[in-house]
Amino acid sequence: MSRRSLLALAAGTLALPAGAQSGWPTKPVRIVVPFAPGGTTDILARATAAALSQAFPQQFIVDNRGGAGGNIGAEQVARAAPDGYTLLMGTVGTQSINKWLYSKMPFDPQKDFTPITMVAAVPNVMVVNTEKAKARGINNVEDFIRYAKANPGKLNMASSGNGTSIHLAGELFKSMTGIYMTHFPFTGSGPALMSLVSGDMDVMFDNLPSSMQLIKSGKLKALAVTSSQPSAALPGVPTVEEAGHLKGFEASSWFGLLGPAGLSPDIANRIQQEVHKALGTPELKDKLLAQGAIPSGNTPAQFAAHIDAELKKWQPVVKNSGAKVD
């Protein structure tokens, strides 16, 4: 090869995007789920990992690291090298709520991450143990409020962890109804739901996808969804706002991929494009919609703007709810 050809090849190599220069990915990519297996974060992460494993020449592996309302897993990603091999399936809790809920945070949700794309948004659903609800005469939200006020301190509220949207939706419900329930944080929706099914817990404001099968099987009873509009996945189930006559009640969740701060824009864009493509396929889109999730796949810039807006939205909600975690 001539000297001129070698120089042209070198120049072309230097002009390649960062991801292309490194040949990323050359080894498996880890997607950290900051909650235990079985919850909506885990469900969406595994669906996303499967799609990305097909799109790229390496496997995308889910790694569950639950605890501290998602902060433990999120911190691992915030402290990881920004080389594209450690990603986070972040949530409204880790990226928008925890900053206002925790007195001390191990990371900054804006400065320490590179937003890649929102995977999906979902409403939460107020679910109760079917048999216990029947025995107590609880058929709707009004019945639940009436029972809770007549039995102060006797109801246990499960959540996927302190600071999650599931926890905060319950705190908002408590503050707007004036009822008291004892909060029991678990390491994820999976174990919290099992405790609810077993009868140890009484109520949970879970993400809809992780509760869907238990609702369909009759083990859990859906009283209402926490979104401003009813969910097409649960026909006939009202919103908390209308069922409980709680004007302004709204607490939905969202989930998205992020990398550590400094992640190559090329890598972030490549991941976003493949997620967007996968979410547009009937197979994955219909699956998510059937579970109550609304697919997104927005751009890194759009996702960053959404996180900024959500941080502003949740600050007064956390303050007014009185919720605080030390």
Summary of the structure (lengths in Angstrom):
residues: 326
radius of gyration: 21.3
end to end distance: 65.6
largest distance: 88.6
contacts: 1195
relative contact order: 0.19
helix: 47%
strand: 20%
